[in-house]
Amino acid sequence: MKQLLIGMRQGDIWVKGSCLVMGLGCIKRKQIIKGFLYLAAEALFFLFFFGFGWKYLQHFLTLGENAQKRIWNESLQIYQRVPGDNSMLILLFSVLTVAVTVLFVYLWLLNLKSAVYVYRLEKEEKHIPSFSEDLRSLLDERFHVTLLSVPMTTLLLFTVLPIIFMILIAFTNFDANHQPPGNLFTWTGLQNVTDIFLGNATKTHTFTGILAWTMVWAVFATFTNYIFGMLLAIIINHKLVRLKKMWRTWFMIPIAIPQFVSLLLVSRALEPTGAINVALMELGWIETPLPFLTDVTLSRIVVIVVNMWIGIPYTMMTFSGVLMNVPEELYESAAIDGAGPVRKFVNITLPYMIFVTAPATITTFVGNINNFNVIYLLTAGGPASLDYYQAGKTDLLVTWLYKLTVDQHDYALASTIGIFIFMIVSVCSLTVYNRTGAVKKEDMFQ
C-alpha cells in the first residue's frame, strides 16, 4: 500500500485520474481493453449500488420501519394488502451490497496498481504488455490465480456470506412473533447471548445441559468406535485368524445399508411395542417393556451403543489399512531385542496407529459434535423434558438448533447457538490438531 501511494503521488494526471475514472491510466498507455473493463466494472457497480443496493442499505440500521398492512377497500368491499418493508430482504441485500462494495474497492485498488505499473513501464521505456499477453500470463506465471478464482468465488458466495448473514441474525429478534413481511424484526444487540448465559434461567439450563451432554456424547461416540475398531482390526489381522475377508465383509454389512434406513428400523424396534421388547417378553426375560427411548439414562446409553454398531466398521477398515502398512522391520528389530506381543503393541503398533489416525480422529470428534442423524433419527432428541426450552434429554446442540429453526421458527436464538457451535468446534479441533504428533513430527514415519 505504501508503494502504491508513492506511485500515485509520482504519477501523471492520467494515473491520478484513475482514482475517479477507473481504467483511465490503462487506456492512456494503450491497454484499451483492460481499461474499458475497469471502466465497465465501475459503471456496473454504480448501477447496482444506486439502482438496487442503496434502497436496502439505507434501512440497515432499523431493518425497516413500515410493516405490511391490510386496509379495507370500501368500493371493492375487500381487504387489500399494502406492501411494506421486509426485514429479511433488507438484511440479506445489505450484506450482499457491502460484499459487492468490498469487491469493488479491491478492483479499484487493482486499477490504481495497474495505472502506476504501466506509467512506470512507459517512463522507463519498457514494453507495456498487451491484453492478450495479460491473458497468456493467466495460463503461465499467474496460473494459480486462474485456478483459485472459481473456488474462491464460490467460497465467498456460498460459505462466507451465509455465515455473516447468520451471525447478524443472532443480534436480532427474528422469531415466530417477528416474521416479515407481516411483522418486522429489529436489532436487539446481545440479548440472545445474555438469555443463554444470564438472562433466561430456562434457556441457560437448557444450553448448559445440552452442551454437557454433547461433549459427553462426542467423547464416547468417538473413542468407543476408536478403541473397539482398533481391537477388532488387530484381531482380524492376526496371523492365526483365518477367513479374514469373510469377517471384514460381515462387519461391513451395517454400513452397506443407508444409515437413515437402519437407524429408523432400530428406533422402531426399540419402541415399547417394538420387536426387541416383544421378543424379550416372549422369552420371559422381562414382564414390562423396557423404556429404551423414554428413560433418560437408558436412551443415552442406547444412542451410544447403536452408534458403535454403525461406527466400528468404519474404524475397523481404517485400522486394517494402517496395520498392513506398519513396517515389518520394526517388529523384527523388537523381536531381536526380546520384546513380546504386548510390548510390540504398546511401543510399535499403538504409537504408529495413533500417529497416522490422529487427524481423522479429530475430524470424527468434530463430526460427532454435529452428529445429527444418529440422534434425530433414533430418538428425535427425546425423551422430552419440561425443564428444557424446546429440547429433549438426548438432543445435541445441532438438533436443538434444528428444532428451534424448523419447529419453533426462533431463528435468532438458533443463529446464536450456531455461533457457539462454530466456536467450540473450531477451538477444539485447531488446538488438539496442532498438539498431535502428526503435526509436530510429520517427517517421523516415512
TORDRENDREN-85135 format. One line per 5 residues: number of its first residue (from 1); for each residue x negated, y, z of C-alpha. Coordinates in pm, 1 decimal. Last residue first. Layout:
residues N
NUM = X/Y/Z ~ ...
END
This chain:
residues 446
446 = -833.5/-4205.7/616.6 ~ -720.0/-4209.8/976.6 ~ -894.6/-3920.7/1157.6 ~ -851.9/-3645.9/899.5 ~ -521.6/-3514.8/1041.4
441 = -660.5/-3494.5/1393.0 ~ -479.4/-3192.2/1536.8 ~ -179.4/-3218.4/1305.1 ~ -107.6/-3592.3/1314.7 ~ -232.4/-3590.3/1673.5
436 = 80.3/-3404.4/1774.8 ~ 72.8/-3066.3/1950.7 ~ 173.4/-2859.6/1647.7 ~ 472.9/-3087.7/1592.2 ~ 591.7/-3057.4/1952.6
431 = 599.9/-2678.1/1948.1 ~ 742.9/-2649.4/1595.3 ~ 1019.1/-2904.9/1656.9 ~ 1125.9/-2778.7/1998.4 ~ 1120.8/-2408.0/1908.3
426 = 1300.2/-2459.2/1575.8 ~ 1567.7/-2691.0/1715.1 ~ 1646.4/-2479.8/2021.0 ~ 1653.4/-2150.8/1827.9 ~ 1867.0/-2294.5/1547.1
421 = 2110.8/-2446.2/1794.3 ~ 2127.0/-2111.8/1975.7 ~ 2211.7/-1932.4/1651.8 ~ 2480.2/-2189.2/1570.0 ~ 2632.8/-2137.3/1914.5
416 = 2668.0/-1766.7/1839.8 ~ 2818.2/-1845.8/1499.4 ~ 3074.4/-2074.1/1664.7 ~ 3164.5/-1799.4/1912.6 ~ 3228.2/-1554.7/1626.8
411 = 3407.7/-1807.8/1406.9 ~ 3677.4/-1898.4/1656.9 ~ 3904.9/-2052.9/1393.2 ~ 4031.7/-2300.1/1656.9 ~ 4038.1/-2625.4/1457.4
406 = 3784.7/-2570.8/1180.0 ~ 3536.6/-2328.6/1337.0 ~ 3560.9/-2407.2/1707.7 ~ 3584.0/-2776.7/1630.6 ~ 3272.7/-2766.6/1409.8
401 = 3074.2/-2570.7/1670.2 ~ 3169.9/-2831.0/1931.9 ~ 3051.3/-3099.9/1688.2 ~ 2716.8/-2917.9/1646.9 ~ 2667.9/-2856.4/2018.5
396 = 2729.5/-3223.5/2085.7 ~ 3067.0/-3352.1/2196.1 ~ 3069.7/-3662.6/2414.4 ~ 3262.1/-3503.3/2703.8 ~ 3512.4/-3323.8/2487.5
391 = 3539.0/-2966.7/2360.4 ~ 3783.6/-2676.3/2321.4 ~ 3652.8/-2500.0/2633.7 ~ 3561.0/-2770.8/2883.5 ~ 3718.5/-2804.1/3229.3
386 = 4029.5/-2968.9/3083.8 ~ 3830.1/-3250.7/2926.7 ~ 3896.3/-3464.2/2622.4 ~ 3729.5/-3806.2/2597.0 ~ 3625.8/-3739.1/2333.7
381 = 3390.4/-3577.3/2082.1 ~ 3567.6/-3738.8/1785.4 ~ 3463.5/-4070.6/1949.2 ~ 3306.9/-4270.2/1666.4 ~ 3344.0/-4048.1/1358.3
376 = 3257.5/-3728.2/1546.4 ~ 2965.6/-3860.7/1748.7 ~ 2792.9/-4075.1/1487.7 ~ 2851.6/-3834.5/1200.3 ~ 2749.1/-3501.2/1355.2
371 = 2391.9/-3580.9/1451.1 ~ 2262.9/-3223.1/1490.5 ~ 2045.6/-3294.0/1795.8 ~ 1987.8/-3635.5/1637.8 ~ 1841.4/-3476.0/1324.6
366 = 1597.2/-3276.4/1534.4 ~ 1484.2/-3596.4/1705.9 ~ 1458.4/-3776.6/1370.6 ~ 1243.7/-3497.5/1227.3 ~ 1019.1/-3514.3/1533.2
361 = 992.4/-3891.4/1487.5 ~ 900.2/-3845.3/1120.7 ~ 617.2/-3608.7/1220.3 ~ 491.4/-3857.8/1486.0 ~ 509.6/-4166.4/1259.3
356 = 146.9/-4190.3/1146.8 ~ -22.2/-4103.7/1476.2 ~ 228.4/-4300.5/1684.2 ~ 175.3/-4607.6/1464.8 ~ -204.2/-4581.6/1483.4
351 = -204.4/-4522.0/1858.0 ~ 24.1/-4828.5/1911.0 ~ -162.5/-5070.3/1684.0 ~ -520.0/-5000.3/1796.8 ~ -574.5/-4949.4/2171.5
346 = -246.5/-5075.7/2319.4 ~ -178.4/-5344.6/2058.4 ~ -535.9/-5471.2/2048.7 ~ -545.3/-5474.3/2430.2 ~ -227.7/-5681.4/2442.4
341 = -349.1/-5928.4/2179.1 ~ -689.9/-5982.8/2346.2 ~ -1007.9/-5780.2/2306.7 ~ -1340.2/-5971.2/2322.1 ~ -1562.7/-5719.9/2145.4
336 = -1562.8/-5943.4/1836.0 ~ -1183.5/-5942.9/1846.2 ~ -1181.1/-5559.3/1855.9 ~ -1406.2/-5543.5/1549.6 ~ -1178.8/-5783.7/1363.4
331 = -869.2/-5588.1/1464.3 ~ -1017.5/-5260.9/1339.0 ~ -1137.9/-5426.4/1018.4 ~ -779.3/-5522.8/937.7 ~ -699.6/-5156.9/866.5
326 = -335.1/-5088.7/967.3 ~ -145.2/-5063.1/638.1 ~ 99.5/-5350.8/678.9 ~ 184.1/-5224.5/1026.4 ~ 286.8/-4883.7/887.6
321 = 523.4/-5034.2/630.1 ~ 684.4/-5254.0/893.1 ~ 705.3/-4951.7/1122.5 ~ 919.0/-4764.1/870.8 ~ 1137.2/-5068.4/797.9
316 = 1201.6/-5121.4/1169.0 ~ 1268.9/-4750.7/1216.1 ~ 1551.0/-4764.3/961.7 ~ 1685.8/-5097.1/1092.4 ~ 1699.0/-4950.9/1448.1
311 = 1936.1/-4671.2/1351.3 ~ 2272.9/-4837.2/1277.2 ~ 2281.2/-5066.0/1580.5 ~ 2091.7/-4817.6/1796.0 ~ 2356.0/-4551.8/1717.3
306 = 2619.9/-4800.5/1830.7 ~ 2438.2/-4839.5/2163.4 ~ 2402.6/-4461.1/2215.8 ~ 2766.6/-4396.5/2119.4 ~ 2884.2/-4671.4/2356.4
301 = 2679.3/-4546.3/2651.8 ~ 2840.2/-4204.2/2615.7 ~ 3186.2/-4364.1/2595.6 ~ 3114.9/-4570.1/2908.0 ~ 3011.1/-4268.7/3113.1
296 = 3306.0/-4050.3/3011.2 ~ 3579.3/-4315.6/3012.2 ~ 3825.5/-4280.7/2724.5 ~ 3638.4/-4434.4/2428.8 ~ 3525.7/-4769.2/2571.1
291 = 3804.1/-4778.1/2829.2 ~ 3803.5/-5159.4/2872.5 ~ 4138.7/-5319.8/2805.1 ~ 4299.2/-5497.6/3103.8 ~ 4256.7/-5855.9/3220.8
286 = 3896.6/-5915.1/3116.8 ~ 3689.3/-6225.8/3039.5 ~ 3995.3/-6439.5/2961.1 ~ 3879.4/-6523.8/2609.6 ~ 4197.1/-6366.8/2470.1
281 = 4129.4/-6056.4/2681.1 ~ 3777.7/-6021.2/2538.4 ~ 3904.9/-6072.8/2182.5 ~ 4180.1/-5811.2/2224.4 ~ 3933.2/-5560.7/2369.6
276 = 3690.4/-5612.0/2081.2 ~ 3951.2/-5615.9/1802.6 ~ 4121.4/-5293.3/1900.8 ~ 4431.8/-5248.8/2117.2 ~ 4246.1/-5039.3/2377.8
271 = 4032.4/-4887.9/2098.2 ~ 3679.4/-5021.7/2045.9 ~ 3756.0/-5194.7/1712.9 ~ 3899.2/-4873.4/1569.4 ~ 3578.9/-4683.6/1650.9
266 = 3366.7/-4968.3/1510.3 ~ 3559.8/-4951.7/1182.5 ~ 3521.6/-4571.4/1167.8 ~ 3148.3/-4601.5/1232.0 ~ 3101.6/-4871.8/965.6
261 = 3285.4/-4672.0/699.8 ~ 3114.4/-4339.7/784.6 ~ 2775.0/-4507.6/765.5 ~ 2812.2/-4649.2/415.9 ~ 2720.7/-5020.1/435.9
256 = 2360.1/-5105.9/344.2 ~ 2255.6/-4954.7/677.7 ~ 2412.7/-5234.5/880.5 ~ 2278.9/-5501.7/634.6 ~ 1911.6/-5409.4/682.4
251 = 1869.0/-5639.2/982.9 ~ 1968.8/-5941.1/778.8 ~ 1738.2/-5843.9/491.3 ~ 1439.1/-5798.1/722.5 ~ 1500.4/-6142.5/872.7
246 = 1523.4/-6304.5/528.3 ~ 1208.8/-6132.8/403.1 ~ 1009.8/-6252.4/706.2 ~ 1105.4/-6616.8/653.9 ~ 847.3/-6739.8/905.2
241 = 720.6/-6576.6/1224.4 ~ 379.6/-6701.1/1341.5 ~ 187.9/-6424.7/1159.6 ~ 377.7/-6151.0/1341.4 ~ 546.3/-5908.0/1102.3
236 = 896.0/-5991.1/1230.1 ~ 793.1/-5945.3/1595.2 ~ 598.9/-5624.2/1534.4 ~ 887.2/-5475.6/1329.9 ~ 1137.9/-5563.5/1602.4
231 = 917.1/-5409.7/1870.8 ~ 877.0/-5087.8/1670.8 ~ 1249.0/-5064.4/1594.9 ~ 1320.5/-5122.2/1963.3 ~ 1089.1/-4839.5/2068.1
226 = 1183.5/-4585.4/1801.3 ~ 1556.2/-4659.8/1799.1 ~ 1568.8/-4625.6/2177.2 ~ 1342.0/-4320.9/2144.0 ~ 1554.2/-4111.9/1911.7
221 = 1907.5/-4180.4/2032.3 ~ 1796.1/-4165.1/2395.8 ~ 1615.8/-3830.8/2359.9 ~ 1880.6/-3673.9/2132.8 ~ 2165.8/-3790.9/2358.1
216 = 2004.1/-3648.6/2670.4 ~ 1938.6/-3319.8/2485.4 ~ 2297.5/-3300.8/2359.4 ~ 2433.5/-3398.8/2702.1 ~ 2251.6/-3106.5/2865.6
211 = 2363.4/-2865.2/2591.1 ~ 2723.3/-2989.5/2620.8 ~ 2729.4/-2925.7/2995.2 ~ 2554.0/-2589.3/2971.3 ~ 2784.7/-2469.2/2692.1
206 = 3106.0/-2593.5/2850.9 ~ 3024.0/-2451.6/3194.4 ~ 2938.5/-2115.7/3038.6 ~ 3254.7/-2120.6/2826.9 ~ 3468.4/-2195.0/3132.8
201 = 3293.7/-1936.7/3353.6 ~ 3323.2/-1653.7/3098.6 ~ 3095.0/-1350.6/3136.9 ~ 2756.8/-1491.7/3227.8 ~ 2588.6/-1730.3/2983.9
196 = 2837.1/-1813.1/2709.5 ~ 3051.5/-1504.4/2751.4 ~ 2735.6/-1289.3/2763.2 ~ 2634.6/-1415.5/2420.7 ~ 2980.4/-1360.8/2274.4
191 = 2991.8/-1007.3/2419.4 ~ 2652.0/-911.8/2281.0 ~ 2779.9/-640.1/2049.5 ~ 3155.9/-645.2/1989.8 ~ 3170.9/-530.8/1625.7
186 = 3517.0/-538.8/1474.2 ~ 3772.1/-779.8/1328.6 ~ 4061.6/-670.2/1113.2 ~ 4406.7/-826.1/1121.7 ~ 4619.2/-913.3/818.6
181 = 4321.3/-902.3/580.5 ~ 4153.1/-1045.1/778.1 ~ 4195.3/-1284.1/1071.8 ~ 4144.7/-1130.7/1413.9 ~ 4356.8/-1338.6/1651.0
176 = 4214.1/-1671.4/1532.5 ~ 3857.3/-1542.7/1575.2 ~ 3616.9/-1280.7/1438.3 ~ 3529.8/-1077.3/1749.2 ~ 3194.8/-957.7/1612.1
171 = 2827.4/-997.7/1706.5 ~ 2810.6/-1366.9/1611.0 ~ 2937.9/-1276.9/1263.3 ~ 2609.2/-1088.4/1207.4 ~ 2407.9/-1405.5/1264.9
166 = 2627.8/-1598.5/1021.5 ~ 2579.4/-1334.4/749.1 ~ 2202.0/-1337.4/801.0 ~ 2202.0/-1717.4/775.5 ~ 2420.3/-1704.2/461.4
161 = 2172.6/-1454.6/305.5 ~ 1863.3/-1663.3/386.4 ~ 1990.8/-2002.5/269.9 ~ 2195.6/-1992.8/-51.5 ~ 2085.1/-1668.4/-215.3
156 = 1736.0/-1632.9/-69.9 ~ 1645.6/-1998.4/-116.0 ~ 1797.4/-1998.7/-465.9 ~ 1574.7/-1705.6/-564.2 ~ 1267.3/-1859.2/-401.0
151 = 1321.4/-2189.7/-582.7 ~ 1367.3/-2006.2/-919.2 ~ 1063.3/-1777.7/-884.0 ~ 823.8/-2040.4/-747.6 ~ 719.3/-2199.7/-1075.5
146 = 689.7/-1873.2/-1268.4 ~ 489.5/-1707.3/-991.2 ~ 259.6/-2011.1/-969.4 ~ 195.4/-1974.5/-1344.3 ~ 22.9/-1643.4/-1282.5
141 = -314.0/-1747.5/-1429.7 ~ -150.6/-1932.5/-1720.9 ~ 217.3/-1954.7/-1809.0 ~ 302.9/-1619.9/-1651.3 ~ -9.8/-1482.2/-1819.6
136 = 149.2/-1563.6/-2156.3 ~ 438.5/-1333.3/-2072.5 ~ 204.1/-1048.5/-1983.2 ~ 20.1/-1104.7/-2312.7 ~ 351.5/-1087.0/-2499.6
131 = 432.2/-757.9/-2327.1 ~ 99.4/-608.1/-2429.5 ~ -205.9/-585.2/-2206.2 ~ -385.3/-247.5/-2190.8 ~ -745.4/-289.2/-2307.9
126 = -995.6/-71.3/-2126.9 ~ -1076.8/291.2/-2188.2 ~ -1145.5/356.4/-1816.6 ~ -868.9/618.7/-1811.5 ~ -638.2/390.5/-2007.7
121 = -697.8/100.0/-1765.9 ~ -648.7/332.9/-1470.9 ~ -314.7/453.1/-1605.8 ~ -213.0/90.9/-1683.0 ~ -267.0/-4.0/-1315.9
116 = -104.5/306.6/-1167.6 ~ 213.5/255.7/-1373.1 ~ 218.2/-118.2/-1297.1 ~ 190.0/-53.9/-922.1 ~ 464.0/206.2/-941.2
111 = 695.6/-37.2/-1123.3 ~ 607.7/-314.3/-878.4 ~ 704.4/-78.3/-594.8 ~ 1038.2/-9.4/-763.8 ~ 1091.8/-382.2/-814.5
106 = 1045.0/-436.0/-438.7 ~ 1277.9/-144.8/-362.3 ~ 1534.8/-304.0/-596.8 ~ 1511.3/-636.2/-412.8 ~ 1568.9/-458.1/-81.9
101 = 1869.4/-282.4/-234.8 ~ 2006.9/-614.3/-363.2 ~ 1980.7/-756.9/-10.5 ~ 2148.4/-448.9/140.1 ~ 2430.7/-478.4/-111.5
96 = 2475.4/-851.4/-41.3 ~ 2492.9/-786.2/332.9 ~ 2748.7/-512.2/269.5 ~ 2935.0/-749.7/38.4 ~ 2981.4/-1005.2/315.3
91 = 3057.7/-760.9/595.3 ~ 3314.8/-562.8/394.0 ~ 3458.9/-881.2/244.9 ~ 3518.8/-1031.4/589.5 ~ 3650.7/-705.9/734.2
86 = 3915.5/-671.6/462.0 ~ 4061.2/-322.8/432.2 ~ 4423.9/-268.2/342.0 ~ 4673.4/-379.0/80.4 ~ 5037.1/-274.5/127.7
81 = 5264.3/-577.6/111.6 ~ 5624.7/-514.9/22.8 ~ 5923.6/-615.9/231.8 ~ 6244.3/-643.7/34.0 ~ 6563.7/-444.5/-21.6
76 = 6447.1/-331.2/-367.9 ~ 6555.2/31.9/-321.7 ~ 6493.9/33.8/51.5 ~ 6142.2/-106.3/31.2 ~ 6043.2/-213.1/381.5
71 = 5672.6/-195.9/457.9 ~ 5422.7/-475.9/523.8 ~ 5072.4/-383.2/625.1 ~ 4709.7/-486.5/560.5 ~ 4470.2/-337.3/809.8
66 = 4323.7/9.2/775.3 ~ 3998.6/96.0/951.0 ~ 3741.0/-148.6/817.1 ~ 3427.9/-321.5/938.1 ~ 3355.0/-11.8/1153.9
61 = 2978.3/25.7/1099.4 ~ 2987.5/-143.0/758.3 ~ 3262.2/77.8/616.0 ~ 3027.5/282.8/394.5 ~ 2865.9/-43.7/277.2
56 = 3188.7/-172.2/124.0 ~ 3260.8/120.3/-108.3 ~ 2884.9/157.1/-160.1 ~ 2835.9/-188.9/-309.3 ~ 3062.8/-168.7/-615.1
51 = 3024.8/125.9/-855.2 ~ 2770.3/322.9/-653.0 ~ 2536.6/31.7/-575.1 ~ 2602.6/-185.9/-880.5 ~ 2576.8/97.0/-1133.7
46 = 2271.9/232.3/-950.6 ~ 2109.1/-110.0/-957.9 ~ 2189.9/-166.3/-1323.6 ~ 2028.5/164.9/-1420.7 ~ 1713.7/88.9/-1221.5
41 = 1685.1/-260.3/-1370.0 ~ 1733.3/-112.9/-1719.5 ~ 1447.2/132.3/-1656.5 ~ 1219.0/-146.4/-1537.6 ~ 1309.3/-349.3/-1846.5
36 = 1255.2/-37.5/-2058.7 ~ 900.7/-5.4/-1927.4 ~ 818.8/-370.9/-1989.6 ~ 949.1/-348.3/-2344.9 ~ 758.9/-26.4/-2422.6
31 = 419.6/-103.1/-2271.0 ~ 285.0/174.2/-2494.9 ~ 99.5/363.6/-2217.9 ~ 380.2/626.4/-2193.6 ~ 640.0/346.9/-2166.9
26 = 451.7/191.2/-1873.5 ~ 434.0/520.6/-1681.8 ~ 804.8/585.8/-1737.0 ~ 910.2/234.7/-1628.9 ~ 1124.4/355.3/-1340.9
21 = 1244.0/712.5/-1363.3 ~ 1217.2/878.3/-1021.5 ~ 892.4/738.5/-880.6 ~ 777.2/667.1/-1235.1 ~ 745.3/1045.0/-1279.5
16 = 435.0/1035.4/-1060.8 ~ 266.7/799.9/-1306.7 ~ 382.8/1007.4/-1601.9 ~ 268.2/1329.1/-1434.3 ~ -87.0/1198.1/-1402.1
11 = -223.6/964.0/-1138.0 ~ -468.9/1048.3/-856.8 ~ -198.9/1090.4/-591.1 ~ -16.6/776.5/-710.7 ~ -338.6/575.1/-715.9
6 = -417.0/675.4/-357.7 ~ -66.5/574.1/-252.4 ~ -105.2/238.3/-426.9 ~ -441.7/178.0/-262.4 ~ -285.4/238.3/79.4
1 = 0.0/0.0/0.0
END
